[in-house]
């Protein structure tokens, strides 16, 4: 979701700009739409818009912009975010913190801004943005962990599309992940949960969403405690 990592990576490996641009253009690597992940309550609306402008500019220079409102970690989300994201032709949001799990009827719903602007919203599971992290090379052990993650997702399923996230901050990519496809014994797992990127078209999801949360998204316990604090321990 953040394009600043392109700058960081190329500062160390400037010779790889060409191959990086090739993979991004081909859709093998997805970047954007943000420059950095914002804390929406500590910055101005202008800052959020310029964050997206810069993220789009850098991503477009590399050939492709990921139109996914991926913003998992802030402790809440401003009510105008649907309007801001729609202004950048982003019709969805993927988040983790922001509401409690008993505030909606499932992991997918329609979030509505105060002006009526709507986003398709995907609320990540309690394991957060790493529900399939650190999968072992042993297929049997990996199967057990993936099955647990799928069962957790199914407990709040709204549609038939489930999202497993293997990547997470502080960890390197796992090169053995593609080998799971070649193991016929566990092929039924792939029938349950396709290994998809978050750049999937939401138009393919056929579920109906009775929930229409309106306005600001804040966990009740955090309404007066965490939103406006600038501390390295929580922001």
N, C-alpha and C positions, 0 to 999 in steps of 0.2 A: 503493500500500500504506500510505501514511502520511496520517493525518488532520490532522496539524499544519499541512499546507500550506493547509488551509481557513482556519485562523486567520490564517496569514500573509497570504493573499490578501485576506481580508476586512478586515484591518487597513489595507490600501492602498485597497481598493474596497468599503467597507461597503455601498454602494448596490446592489451586485450579489448580495446574499444571496438574494433572491427567485428570480432566474433560475438561480443556482447550485443552489439546492434543487430547483427544477423539473427541471433536467437530471439531477440525481442520482436523484430519485424516478422519473423516466422510464427510467432505466438508460442514459442517454446518457453519463454520467460515472460511473465506478466509484470508490468511496473505501473506505478501511479495508483490513484489519481493525486495523492497528497505529495507535498514536499517533505514534511515531517508530520508525525501523528500529533494533532493538536489537543490541548486541554481546553475544551470549549468555554469553560467558565473563568479562565484566567486571562483570556485574550479578547480583543474586540472582534466584532463581526467583520470589520475590514481585514483584520489579520487572517481570519478563516478563509475569506474569499481570495486573498492574495496567496495564501498557502496553496489553495487549489490551482490558482492561475500558474504559479511557478511549477507545481508538480506536473500540470498538463504540458507546459512548455518544454520541460526537460524530457518527459516521456515521449512527446511527439518528435523530438529531435532524434530519439532512438527508434522511431518507427511505429509505435503503437501505444495507446493509452488504455489501461484497464479501467473500465467504467463500473467500478464496484466501490460503494461507500464503505470501505473496510476501516472501521474505527473501534477496535475491540476494548481498549483499556481505560478510557476516561470513566470517572465515577458518576457520570450522568451526561445527558445530551440536551442541548438547547432546543427550544420548541421550533425555532426557525430553520433547523438543519434540513428538514425535508425541502423547504423552499430553496436553500442554498445549493443542495445537491442537484435538485431538478434544474437549476440554472446552468449546471454543467452537464446536462443530459445524463444524469445518473439517477436511475429510478429505484435504487435499492440501498439498503444499509445492512452490514453485518457487524454485530456488536456483542459484547459479553456483559460488562458492567452497565448499569443503567436502570434496570428494573429487577424486581425479585421474581422468582419462578412461579409464584402463585398469583402474579398480577395479570397473566394472560393464560389462554386456554391451550397454548401449544408453543412450539419453538418458531413458528412462522405466523406473521400477522401483517396487517396493513397499519402503518403508523401515519397519522394525519397531523399536519401542521395547522396552526391557527387560521390560516387562510384557506384551508381545505386541500392543500397540496398533499399528495399521498406517496409514500414509499413502501415497497415490499421490504419487510424487516425480517431478518433471520437472527434469532437470539441464540447465541452459542451455548453449549451445555455447561454444567457446573465445572467440568474439567477445563473450560475455557477454550483458548485458541490453540490448544495442543492436545486434543483428545486422542490423537494417534501418534504421539511423539515417541522417540527412542525405541522404535520397533526392532526386536532382535533379528539377527539373520536366520536363526532357526525358525522354519515356517510354522511348526506346531506351536511354539511359544508365541509367535506373532499372531497366529490365528486366534489364540485365546484372548489376547489383548484387544484385537480388533473386534471380536465377538462381544466383549464387554462394552466397548465403546458404542457398538451398534445397538445393543440392548438398551443402553442409557438413552440414546437418541430416539429409539422407538417408543420409549415411555412418554415422550412429549411430541411425538410425530404429528404433523399436520398434513404433510404431503408424503409422497413416496420417494422424495429425494433427500438423502442423508449426506452430511458433509463430514468427512474425516480430515483432520488437519495434522499432517506429519511434521511440518516445519514449525519452529519456535525460536524466539530469540535465545541467544547464548549457545545454541547447538548448530553443528554443521549439517549439511545435507547428507542423507543416507543413500549411498549409491546402490545398495542392494534392493531397494524398494521395487524397482521394475521387475525383479525376478519373481515376485509373488504372482504375477500374471501367468507364469509358465507352470505353475503347480496345479495340476488338474484336480487333485484331491480336495482343494479348497476353492474350486471354481464357483461353488454355490455362494460364497461370500460376495463375489463380484456381481452376482445376480441381485443380491440384496442392496449392495451399496456400490455404485459405480465410482471408480477412482477419478473424480472430476476436479477441475480447478474452480476457484470461486468466481471465475469469469463466465460461468454458465449463464445462458439466457433464461431469465426468470419466466419468460413467456411459455416455457416448456412445462412449468409446474401447473398442474390442473386443479389443485385443491381450492376450496373456497375458504375465506378467512372472515369469520364472524366478528373477530376482535377489531376494534378501531381505536386504539389508544390515541388520545388527543393531547398535543402540546408537549411540554417538557417531560423527559424521562429521567427520573431520579429514584433510587432506592429509598424507601421511607426512612430507613435508619441513617441515611446520609444527608437528609435534607438540610440540616443545620450544622453539620460537623465537618464535612470534607470538601465542599465545593469550592471554597475560596481560599484554601490554605496552600501556600507554596512551600512544600517541604520535600526534600529528596527522598523521604521515606514513603510518600504516598502519591507523588505526581511524577 
